[in-house]
Amino acid sequence: MNVVDNSTKASTAFGTLITIFANISHNDLLKTMILAAVGGASSFLATLVVKFLICKLKNIRSKQKLW
């Protein structure tokens, strides 16, 4: 039976993270942060546009039903 305690799991995870951070350059980190911000902002704006269009379509349909 293979038993691995929590300290071994934590040490392995922490060592992996340290290795990843040691190999990432500052330029890559900055580029990733900028791309994440642009992606988040564009996703937010697309959501607002879709919500606006849905509200407009609902208003047009409700006005047509009144006639």
N, C-alpha and C positions, 0 to 999 in steps of 0.2 A: 504494500500500500504506500502511496506517495503522499506524504504530509508536508505541506509548506505553511509555515506560520506567517502571521501578519507582518512581522518585521522584515522578513525576506521579501515579501511582495512590495512593501513600501520602499525598501532599499533598491530593488530592481527598477521600480517606477521612477524613483528620484534619480537614479543613475542614468536612465534612459533620457529623462528630461534635460539633465545637465549636458549630456552628450549632444542632444539636438541643439540646445542653445549655444553650445560652444562652436558648432559648425555652421550656424546661421550668421551671415554677415549683416552689418548694420544697414547696408543698402537694400538687401532682400527684406529685412524687417520693415523698413520704411515703405518700400514698394507694396508690401502686403497690407500694411495699415492703410495706405492711400486707396488701394483697390477695394478693400473692405468698406471703407467709408463711402466711396463712389457707388459701390454695389448696393449698400444699405439705403443710400439716399435715392437712387434710381428706383429701387423696389418700393420705397415709401411713396414716391411721386406717382408711380404707375398705379399703386393701390388707390390713391386719391383720385386719379383720373377715371379709373373704372367705377369707383363709387359715385362720382359726379355723373358719369354717363348713365348709370343705372337709375339714379334719382331723376334725371331728365326724362328717360324713357318711361318711367312710372308716372311722372306728371303728365306727359303727353297722352299716355293711354287713359289716365283717369279723366282728362279733359274731353277725350273723344267719347267716353262712355256717357258723359253728361248730355251730349247732343242727341 
